[in-house]
Amino acid sequence: MRNLMPLTYLATTLIVVHALCNSYTALMIAPHMGWSAITLGLAALGALLLLFVTMVVFAIWMHRAGKNLVAAGCEGLEFTPAARIWWFAVPLANLIMPYRGMRELWNASRGEPFYGKDHPILVLWWAAWLAAWLLSVLSRFGAIDDRTLAVTGSALTLVQAPLAIVLLFQISGAQRQIGGSPLTDVFA
């Protein structure tokens, strides 16, 4: 089993930087504070790149956490480590299956006998994720303007970020105690 804490700290750093950059960019883009089209484009590209890197690190963390459950001998798992990630990419199923995968990860890591038990942190995190998804859909159909999208998206990021960080640390901490003793690093 692998210690998730180094990845947890990296993911946390990326989540915080992304949330702050997203908020700053939204505040600058919303009123268009005299930025040129090139500057706005570069800011958006930088934010998109940061989001992609954050998503990749978060996915690696989820995969390793899932592998830890398998290595710990958790039985009755519905999701493989890879399935927890791939469900994010399946249209319509991505509205519920990633939540169920994270819920299973949360409960199994904490030694819960029933993996389908909901926890308020999980529900709030997923509600913020769904709200961000809905906002993106509405923007594609022109139902909201760019300023509303930027400001509301920024607010949702500021809600999601601390919830995701709590999930990362709670699951990582719980996995350190699986089997009654702290996990060791791979090379220890």
C-alpha positions in Angstrom: 0.0 0.0 0.0 1.2 3.5 -0.8 1.2 6.6 1.3 -1.1 9.1 -0.4 0.1 12.1 1.6 2.7 13.4 -1.0 0.0 13.3 -3.7 -2.5 14.8 -1.4 -0.2 17.8 -0.7 0.5 18.2 -4.5 -3.2 18.0 -5.4 -4.1 20.4 -2.6 -1.6 22.9 -3.8 -2.9 22.6 -7.4 -6.5 23.0 -6.2 -5.7 26.1 -4.2 -3.7 27.7 -7.0 -6.4 26.8 -9.5 -9.2 28.3 -7.3 -7.2 31.5 -6.8 -6.2 31.9 -10.4 -9.8 31.1 -11.5 -11.2 33.7 -9.2 -8.6 36.3 -10.3 -9.2 35.6 -13.9 -12.9 35.8 -13.5 -12.6 39.2 -11.8 -10.4 40.4 -14.6 -12.4 39.0 -17.4 -15.9 39.8 -16.0 -15.4 43.6 -16.3 -12.8 43.2 -19.2 -10.6 45.6 -17.4 -9.0 46.9 -20.6 -7.2 43.6 -21.3 -6.4 42.9 -25.0 -7.9 39.9 -26.7 -4.4 38.2 -26.6 -4.0 38.8 -22.9 -7.5 37.4 -22.2 -6.8 34.4 -24.4 -3.5 33.7 -22.7 -5.1 34.0 -19.3 -7.8 31.6 -20.3 -5.3 29.2 -21.8 -3.2 29.3 -18.6 -6.3 28.6 -16.5 -7.2 25.7 -18.8 -3.7 24.2 -18.5 -3.7 24.5 -14.8 -7.2 22.9 -14.6 -5.9 20.0 -16.8 -2.8 19.4 -14.6 -5.0 19.6 -11.4 -7.4 17.0 -12.9 -4.6 14.6 -13.9 -3.1 14.8 -10.4 -6.5 14.3 -8.8 -7.1 11.3 -11.1 -3.7 9.8 -10.1 -4.6 10.3 -6.4 -8.0 8.6 -6.9 -6.4 5.7 -8.8 -3.7 5.1 -6.0 -6.4 5.4 -3.3 -8.4 2.7 -5.1 -5.3 0.5 -5.5 -4.7 0.9 -1.7 -8.2 -0.5 -1.1 -7.5 -3.5 -3.3 -4.1 -4.1 -1.6 -5.8 -3.8 1.8 -8.2 -6.6 0.8 -11.4 -4.6 0.8 -14.1 -6.9 -0.6 -17.3 -6.1 -2.4 -15.9 -3.0 -4.2 -18.1 -1.9 -7.1 -15.4 0.2 -8.8 -11.9 -0.7 -10.0 -9.2 2.0 -9.4 -9.4 2.9 -13.1 -13.2 2.9 -13.3 -13.4 5.7 -10.6 -11.6 7.9 -13.1 -13.2 6.8 -16.4 -16.7 7.4 -15.2 -16.0 11.1 -15.3 -15.7 10.8 -19.1 -18.9 8.9 -19.8 -21.7 11.2 -20.8 -24.8 11.2 -18.6 -23.3 8.5 -16.4 -20.8 11.1 -15.3 -23.6 12.8 -13.4 -23.8 10.0 -10.8 -21.1 7.3 -11.2 -18.0 9.4 -10.2 -19.9 10.4 -7.0 -20.6 6.7 -6.3 -16.9 5.9 -6.9 -15.8 8.6 -4.5 -18.4 7.6 -1.9 -17.1 4.0 -2.1 -13.6 5.3 -1.7 -14.6 7.4 1.3 -16.5 4.6 3.1 -14.1 1.7 2.4 -11.1 3.8 3.5 -12.9 4.6 6.8 -13.8 1.0 7.4 -17.5 1.4 6.9 -19.2 -2.0 6.3 -21.7 -0.4 3.9 -20.0 1.5 1.0 -23.2 3.2 -0.1 -23.5 5.5 2.9 -23.6 9.2 2.1 -21.6 11.8 4.0 -22.4 15.5 4.0 -18.9 16.4 2.7 -19.3 14.1 -0.3 -22.8 15.4 -1.0 -21.7 19.0 -0.9 -18.7 18.4 -3.0 -20.7 16.6 -5.6 -23.5 19.2 -5.6 -20.9 21.9 -6.3 -19.5 19.8 -9.1 -23.0 19.3 -10.6 -23.7 23.0 -10.4 -20.5 23.8 -12.2 -21.4 21.2 -14.9 -24.9 22.8 -15.3 -23.4 26.2 -15.5 -21.2 25.0 -18.4 -24.1 23.5 -20.2 -26.2 26.7 -19.8 -23.3 28.7 -21.2 -23.0 26.5 -24.3 -26.7 27.1 -25.1 -26.3 30.9 -24.5 -28.6 30.9 -21.5 -26.1 32.9 -19.5 -23.7 35.6 -20.5 -19.9 35.5 -20.1 -19.8 37.7 -17.1 -22.3 35.6 -15.2 -20.5 32.5 -16.2 -17.1 33.9 -15.0 -18.4 35.1 -11.6 -20.6 32.1 -10.9 -18.0 29.7 -12.0 -15.4 31.3 -9.8 -17.8 31.2 -6.8 -18.4 27.5 -7.4 -14.7 26.8 -7.6 -14.2 28.6 -4.3 -16.9 26.2 -2.8 -15.5 23.1 -4.4 -11.9 23.6 -3.6 -12.1 23.3 0.2 -14.5 20.4 0.0 -12.2 18.5 -2.4 -9.3 19.3 0.0 -11.2 17.9 3.0 -12.0 14.7 0.9 -8.3 14.3 0.0 -7.0 14.6 3.5 -9.8 12.6 5.2 -9.4 9.7 2.8 -5.6 9.8 2.8 -5.6 10.0 6.6 -8.1 7.1 6.9 -6.0 5.0 4.5 -2.9 5.5 6.6 -4.7 3.6 9.4 -6.0 0.7 7.3 -5.1 -2.6 8.9 -4.3 -0.9 12.3 -0.9 0.5 11.4 0.2 3.4 9.3 1.0 2.8 5.7 4.6 3.0 4.6 6.0 4.6 1.5 6.7 2.4 -1.5 10.5 2.6 -1.1 10.6 2.4 2.7 
